[in-house]
Amino acid sequence: MIWPFRRKSKKRMARIVIDEPITSSTRVSVIKALKQIEDREFPALILRIDSPGGTVGDSQEIYSAIKRLREKGCKVVASFGNISASGGVYIGVASNKIVANPGTITGSIGVIIRGNNLSELLNKIGIKFETVKSGIYKDILSPDKPLSDEGREILQGLIDESYKQFTEAVAEGRDLPVEDVKKFADGRIFTGTQAKKLGLVDEIGDEFTARELAAEMVKIDPKIQPVTFGKKKKKILGLIPGSKIIEKIIQNIFFEVNSTNKILWLYKP
């Protein structure tokens, strides 16, 4: 059922801030905010990104959600803050335009998976893993053994496919040939100024520059304060005196299940 009195916001722009690593919680928060912006029919969105990147799947889902919002007629301008790298770029290229500070750290276009080979150390101290598995590759990248040639081939295929998806998304979003993107998509990072020369961003400027650009695109007043969506709620703990010390203690508490299936609460100093 369509709510007949749904508030419209056709004279203001919306704003979402992504200022953390891109994880599942980021995805949930941002996609919910994008839906609210769509429902209220905002003509433009400022996407403020200050993130070093994150997981592939979560970045891709936010990227797709932004593209769907654009299909509804909303203009999206990304504003890169202090850093917008890797997954931050992936999300940003879903926008109509990208604005970056001259000193913004961006780029890092690529995919990585890494494990630790501790087999020699474990042998020296007399630790041996006993593994029961359903397939020969189920313990791939296990720290108690070197990576086999076959395992490396499997992982390289995974990386190559993810990299292909990344470079194609950048090429489509920035209207660049894929081969041109691959020339700088080797994991290196750039300043905002360097990124503009490569075609990765459109304008050099701050968030207000992005707001002016978005306002011009949809013919609204850039001085009107945007409505921010997806704000994190303040924790009740933050209102308690000495809460920072309490929070630090809580962050160092974790639980594990021992061999008798009992939950042990431990404090990690």
Secondary structure, 3 states (H helix, E strand, C coil): CCCCCCCCCCCCCEEEEECCCECHHHHHHHHHHHHHHHHCCCCEEEEEEEECCECHHHHHHHHHHHHHHHHCCCEEEEEEEEEEECHHHHHHCCCCEEEECCCCEEECCCCCCCCCCCHHHHHHHCCCCCCCCCCCCCCCCCCCCCCCHHHHHHHHHHHHHHHHHHHHHHHHHHCCCHHHHHHHCCCCEECHHHHHHHCCCCEECCHHHHHHHHHHHHCCCCCCCCEEECCCCCCHHHHCCCHHHHHHHHHCEEEEECCCCCEEEEECC
